[in-house]
Amino acid sequence: MAKKSKLFGTAGIRGPFGSKVTAELVFHVSQAVSKLYPSEGILVGNDARTSSEALSQCASAAISLSGGKVFKVELCTFPVIANLTLNPKHSVAIYITASHNPPTDNGIKVLRNGREFVMSEQDEIEAFIKQKKDEKSGFIHDNWDNIQTQLSVTDANKQYFKRITGELTIKGEERKIIVDCANGPMSELAPLLLTHYGFQTSTINSHIDGFFPGRLAEPSPENLKVLISLCKSERTLGVAFDGDGDRLAIINEKGEFVELSRVNALLALLAIEEGGPGKVIVSIDSSTTIDRTVEKEGGVVVRTKLGELHTKGTKLIQEGEKIVFAAEPWKPIFPKWGFWIDGLYGLLKILKVISNRKTTVSDIMKDVPLHIAKRNAYYVKIDKAEEIFEQCKLKLKESLENETKKELTIDGLRYDLEDNTWILIRKSGTEPKIRIYYEAPDQARFDWIENIVKELEKIIVEE
């Protein structure tokens, strides 16, 4: 197995702008990509953060100075630039984004042939950068006559729009829907697509603003209170995206936040109904709701580390396995469409079904097992994170020592109990946080597992 990259976390490179994510870092990563893939055109795009445009310009300059061919996309969603990498003319992309992180952060995602870089490719980038630093060689300047003119892709949204409308036929029939675009680039795409399909579309937080004035970029229940209230009062379906448009959250017509793994379980079910049984890859923090839904239809669930859906999926496909769906919470992947996270495509797959069946999200979700779930995240000091994590693991093991359980340690520590109650504790790969996720089949068991979580919280708060 490839060693864990020091630069890349669970979703590219991410961190505070100006300290971890700097112009120098963007230069080094971009020049490494340019030299490792010299024969491939490189797309450069960015989300709407205040620092993203400038860092995107750094990436373009770095590639050009090293002799690479740049295709500037500029402001766009993550799914849009991922879709462009299917074109062999520009099959690699550097996307400047911190996704759902606070506006003070930024980051880098690197893609190739419709997927994010796998671990081995990330390690190649890191090794290249380390070699250049060891040689104290600074930035690369190719010969003056090898510097190529930078080209612009001005129809990126149109290319995505044309492809998706050519694949999916949906009759919205003036069904109402409220879209929360997180003040990001999805503001330029989602309302247009939904209106095209005949939905009566209302938007909030749909003016592009890198400060995220409407809400924080993560589409969590806490951040979606306005949308939830609107959906409840209007009895209308609501959807929300994050800062770069890969994550998807759904509020049903009753104003209820649909738990993330239940959304993915539904999408996996729809994928199996459409393409037949196969393997479904999910991350370590995914619910057993998915297992119960998929296995009932003859599918097989495979769990992997957060951020390694692409690595695991690529490996299984190379081994001849049939992958019908992959997902992390909020983040669905549809291999037939493209092996990238695409919340908008996931939304349209659901809308197609409820439109064809003349039903609602609330109704079709009845086929997906309902558990009580919670996802907690706690900011900690970076230099204390490992110590706190180890103490919490010991406490969790002690608390569950008399329970019959399955232990999973591929990414943090997860215990699955016999009645489908489960708990996971892990360090975030993108922020200085300890995350605790847990779920139970009924209120009594949920209260029981939550009491254990409260004991873990004491360790975190004391530190």
GUVOSE-953653 format. One record per residue (C-alpha): residue in one letter; x, y, z. Coordinates in pm, whole numbers, plus 50000, padded with zeros to 5 digits. Each point is the difference from the previous one (the first is absolute). Example, Ala and Ser with C-alpha at 12.3 -4.5 7.8 and 13.67 -1.06 7.14 Angstrom:
2
   code      px      py      pz
      A   51230   49550   50780
      S   50137   50344   49934
***
This chain:
463
   code      px      py      pz
      M   50000   50000   50000
      A   50124   50349   49918
      K   50119   50206   50295
      K   49773   50271   50132
      S   50079   50329   49832
      K   50106   50285   50228
      L   49859   50271   49776
      F   49677   49838   49894
      G   49721   49940   50251
      T   49671   49820   49948
      A   49894   50245   49728
      G   50302   50148   49829
      I   50211   50261   50178
      R   49815   50230   50234
      G   50069   50248   50279
      P   50025   50366   50104
      F   50078   50238   49716
      G   50335   50173   50036
      S   50150   49747   50243
      K   49941   49645   49874
      V   49851   50085   49659
      T   50229   50257   49842
      A   50092   50124   49655
      E   50329   49812   50036
      L   49818   49673   50072
      V   49770   50049   49701
      F   50305   50072   49782
      H   50181   49685   50113
      V   49697   49772   49961
      S   49911   50144   49660
      Q   50354   49969   49866
      A   50022   49644   50129
      V   49677   49910   49820
      S   50124   50172   49684
      K   50328   49806   49997
      L   49845   49666   50096
      Y   49742   50029   49718
      P   50186   50199   49732
      S   49797   49877   49705
      E   49659   50083   50150
      G   49822   50335   49998
      I   49924   50123   50353
      L   49674   50167   50098
      V   50009   50263   50275
      G   49686   50109   50181
      N   49886   50132   50336
      D   49711   50046   50238
      A   49876   50341   50121
      R   50217   50051   50309
      T   50167   50339   50026
      S   50345   49844   49955
      S   49907   49747   49732
      E   50030   50215   49689
      A   50351   50116   50091
      L   50116   49647   50086
      S   49848   49876   49675
      Q   50205   50259   49814
      C   50310   49873   50184
      A   49923   49647   49883
      S   49964   50112   49638
      A   50325   50197   50014
      A   50186   49710   50160
      I   49889   49755   49732
      S   50086   50241   49720
      L   50345   50079   50139
      S   50079   49628   50016
      G   49902   49955   49634
      G   49654   49853   50055
      K   49682   50076   49808
      V   49737   50186   50201
      F   49625   50004   49943
      K   49850   50263   50229
      V   49647   49925   50122
      E   49999   50255   50283
      L   49685   50006   50221
      C   49813   49669   49982
      T   49866   49715   50209
      F   50201   49688   50074
      P   49770   49775   49789
      V   50038   50234   49702
      I   50379   49992   49994
      A   50000   49625   50069
      N   49776   49947   49697
      L   50249   50190   49783
      T   50279   49755   50087
      L   49822   49731   49797
      N   50127   50184   49691
      P   50350   49868   49910
      K   50091   50352   49885
      H   50011   50105   50367
      S   49974   49688   50216
      V   50167   50143   50313
      A   49861   50274   50222
      I   50111   50212   50294
      Y   49705   50140   50191
      I   50045   50261   50274
      T   49744   49941   50274
      A   49954   49930   50369
      S   49659   49846   49935
      H   49792   50025   50320
      N   50271   50155   50219
      P   49970   50355   50143
      P   50071   50295   49766
      T   50340   50051   50166
      D   50121   49670   49851
      N   50095   49891   49653
      G   50140   49695   49830
      I   50089   49801   49689
      K   49832   49704   49832
      V   50171   49823   49710
      L   49806   49789   49749
      R   50073   49780   49704
      N   49768   49819   49758
      G   49685   50075   50198
      R   50122   49922   50352
      E   50209   50149   50276
      F   50359   49883   50023
      V   50043   49667   50176
      M   50252   49954   50282
      S   50286   49886   49777
      E   49960   50311   49781
      Q   49987   50226   50305
      D   50321   49840   50126
      E   50167   50067   49664
      I   49917   50369   50034
      E   50136   50011   50352
      A   50319   49817   49903
      F   50057   50240   49710
      I   49958   50302   50227
      K   50230   49853   50265
      Q   50269   49932   49739
      K   49987   50358   49873
      K   50026   50133   50356
      D   50290   49768   50079
      E   50177   50125   49688
      K   49919   50359   50106
      S   49908   50060   49638
      G   49702   50232   50057
      F   49734   50052   49734
      I   50036   49846   49655
      H   50060   50233   49705
      D   49990   49816   49668
      N   50168   50142   49688
      W   49838   50319   49874
      D   49903   49832   49673
      N   49815   49718   50183
      I   49758   50232   50179
      Q   49652   49946   49853
      T   49710   50240   49965
      Q   49737   49950   50269
      L   49659   49906   49862
      S   49656   50066   50151
      V   49705   49764   50032
      T   49701   50234   49984
      D   49721   49744   49971
      A   50075   49765   50291
      N   49650   50032   50149
      K   49843   49957   49657
      Q   50196   49679   49937
      Y   49879   49855   50331
      F   49645   50125   49935
      K   49992   49844   49653
      R   50133   49665   50117
      I   49768   49967   50297
      T   49686   50107   49812
      G   50093   49758   49724
      E   50011   49714   50250
      L   49714   50076   50241
      T   49642   50068   49896
      I   49796   50152   50284
      K   49655   50158   50001
      G   49993   50247   50287
      E   49641   50106   49926
      E   50033   50317   50211
      R   50080   49802   50314
      K   50137   50243   50257
      I   50357   49975   50124
      I   50217   50234   50211
      V   50375   49999   49934
      D   50266   50125   50242
      C   50312   50062   49791
      A   50234   50091   50290
      N   50104   50325   49824
      G   50220   49784   49778
      P   50035   49926   49627
      M   49704   49759   50012
      S   49796   50323   49991
      E   50079   50025   49628
      L   49900   49645   49914
      A   49745   49827   50225
      P   49712   50249   49957
      L   50043   49997   49621
      L   49994   49621   49981
      L   49698   49965   50227
      T   49810   50268   49811
      H   50088   49826   49672
      Y   49840   49683   50133
      G   49680   50183   50084
      F   50033   50044   50376
      Q   49868   50313   50167
      T   50332   50097   50154
      S   50063   50244   50284
      T   50350   50071   50130
      I   50169   50127   50313
      N   50368   50087   50045
      S   50028   50005   49623
      H   50210   50314   49957
      I   50366   49907   49973
      D   50199   50126   50298
      G   50324   49853   50137
      F   49916   50111   50353
      F   49702   49756   50010
      P   49774   50265   50153
      G   49686   49786   49991
      R   50134   49700   50189
      L   50315   49797   50050
      A   50088   49785   49699
      E   49937   49662   50163
      P   49636   49897   49930
      S   49938   49866   50350
      P   49665   50021   50182
      E   50141   50274   50224
      N   50096   50210   49697
      L   49677   49938   49809
      K   49749   50132   50254
      V   49862   50263   49761
      L   49951   49745   49721
      I   49843   49750   50239
      S   49759   50266   50127
      L   49901   50100   49647
      C   49943   49640   49892
      K   49787   49934   50306
      S   49783   50308   49957
      E   49964   49957   49623
      R   49980   49618   50015
      T   50257   50000   49723
      L   50306   49793   49913
      G   50331   50171   50075
      V   50358   49926   49894
      A   50331   50148   50106
      F   50354   49991   49868
      D   50338   50086   50149
      G   50264   50249   49893
      D   50114   49815   49687
      G   49684   49809   49912
      D   50096   49640   50058
      R   49806   49946   50324
      L   49623   49961   50009
      A   49752   50032   50286
      I   49626   49946   49967
      I   49710   50139   50203
      N   49678   49808   49939
      E   49656   50150   49945
      K   49931   49984   50374
      G   50298   50221   50078
      E   50210   49710   50129
      F   50373   49969   49933
      V   50049   49662   49831
      E   50288   49822   50171
      L   50301   49984   49770
      S   50048   49625   49986
      R   49630   49953   49924
      V   50041   50224   49695
      N   50295   49788   49888
      A   49808   49680   50073
      L   49720   50123   49775
      L   50245   50092   49722
      A   50168   49659   50030
      L   49659   49833   49978
      L   49914   50199   49687
      A   50338   49911   49846
      I   49938   49627   50058
      E   49646   50026   49862
      E   50141   50162   49686
      G   50319   49799   49945
      G   49960   49680   50201
      P   50186   49882   50313
      G   50366   50074   50053
      K   50235   50146   50257
      V   49924   50322   50188
      I   50304   50174   50149
      V   49940   50216   50306
      S   50219   50176   50254
      I   50063   49889   50355
      D   49746   50252   50136
      S   49708   49868   49797
      S   49692   49852   50163
      T   49895   49635   50012
      T   49683   50133   49836
      I   50193   49971   49674
      D   50098   49638   50070
      R   49643   49898   50076
      T   49864   50176   49689
      V   50268   49877   49759
      E   50023   49641   50121
      K   49623   49961   49973
      E   50038   50068   49625
      G   50293   49762   49952
      G   50276   50259   50021
      V   50317   49990   50210
      V   50126   50287   50218
      V   50374   50067   50023
      R   50130   50248   50258
      T   50317   50203   49962
      K   50176   50301   50149
      L   49859   50348   49958
      G   50152   50158   49691
      E   50088   49666   49840
      L   49686   49923   49800
      H   50195   50071   49682
      T   50298   49787   50103
      K   49781   49708   50105
      G   49768   50034   49701
      T   50285   50015   49748
      K   50158   49690   50153
      L   49676   49798   49993
      I   49920   50104   49643
      Q   50349   49894   49891
      E   49928   49664   50163
      G   49686   49965   49788
      E   49746   50083   50271
      K   49671   50170   49919
      I   49963   50322   50199
      V   49646   50137   49985
      F   50029   50282   50252
      A   50242   50158   50246
      A   49951   50261   50270
      E   50105   50181   50308
      P   49733   50184   50202
      W   49880   50296   49790
      K   50222   49885   49711
      P   49861   49757   49735
      I   50196   49850   49709
      F   49838   49840   49694
      P   50261   49796   49807
      K   49797   49992   49678
      W   49979   50380   50004
      G   50351   50063   50128
      F   50209   49895   50298
      W   49979   50337   50171
      I   49779   50129   50282
      D   49696   50166   49848
      G   49721   50125   50224
      L   49810   50162   49713
      Y   49986   49679   49797
      G   49889   49816   50313
      L   49720   50249   50053
      L   49879   49962   49643
      K   49997   49620   50029
      I   49767   50033   50298
      L   49783   50262   49829
      K   49966   49775   49696
      V   49860   49719   50214
      I   49754   50210   50200
      S   49882   50170   49680
      N   49952   49675   49809
      R   49823   49833   50291
      K   49792   50310   50085
      T   50114   49977   50361
      T   50210   50187   50256
      V   50338   49962   50166
      S   49821   49928   50327
      D   49818   49711   49836
      I   50293   49833   49820
      M   50215   50028   50313
      K   49760   49758   50170
      D   50188   49720   49821
      V   50321   50096   50181
      P   50048   49887   50364
      L   49977   50286   50248
      H   50251   50029   50282
      I   50073   50283   50243
      A   50337   50148   49918
      K   50225   50285   50104
      R   50330   50137   49868
      N   50206   50206   50245
      A   50323   50188   49934
      Y   50219   50166   50261
      Y   50277   50251   49931
      V   50323   49915   50182
      K   50352   50140   50006
      I   50201   49845   49718
      D   50284   49895   50231
      K   49750   49832   50235
      A   49790   49816   49740
      E   50192   49671   50005
      E   50012   49981   50380
      I   49627   50074   50033
      F   49919   49748   49730
      E   50196   49723   50174
      Q   49836   50074   50336
      C   49654   49991   49841
      K   50073   49667   49834
      L   50103   49847   50331
      K   49687   50134   50169
      L   49775   49871   49721
      K   50155   49652   50016
      E   49948   49997   50376
      S   49637   50115   49971
      L   49913   49724   49752
      E   50212   49719   50143
      N   49696   49791   50096
      E   49819   50046   49665
      T   50004   49751   49713
      K   50141   50208   49721
      K   50198   50021   49676
      E   50308   50225   50006
      L   50118   50192   49696
      T   50325   50200   50011
      I   50067   50092   49638
      D   49935   50369   50078
      G   49955   50084   50366
      L   49817   49756   50226
      R   49652   49871   49920
      Y   49787   49749   50188
      D   49692   49835   49848
      L   49771   49834   50256
      E   49759   49714   49937
      D   49686   50216   49980
      N   50147   50235   49734
      T   50105   50260   50257
      W   50344   50133   49907
      I   50250   50267   50100
      L   50310   50142   49832
      I   50268   50228   50136
      R   50268   50143   49772
      K   50225   50298   49939
      S   49892   50224   49715
      G   50221   49992   49692
      T   49909   50355   49900
      E   49968   50202   50322
      P   50134   49995   50360
      K   49698   49806   50126
      I   49908   49679   50175
      R   49686   49851   49845
      I   49757   49765   50175
      Y   49719   49844   49796
      Y   49743   49765   50145
      E   49668   49840   49916
      A   49738   49775   50156
      P   49678   49828   49886
      D   49779   50152   50272
      Q   49996   50281   50256
      A   50093   49783   50299
      R   50315   49867   49832
      F   50083   50346   49869
      D   49979   50146   50351
      W   50226   49720   50120
      I   50268   50061   49737
      E   49971   50377   50045
      N   50085   49962   50369
      I   50323   49833   49893
      V   50067   50291   49765
      K   49952   50245   50288
      E   50278   49821   50187
      L   50226   50039   49696
      E   49911   50369   49981
      K   50134   50048   50353
      I   50342   49887   49879
      I   49988   50237   49703
      V   49883   50302   50202
      E   50252   49944   50279
      E   50281   50021   49745
***
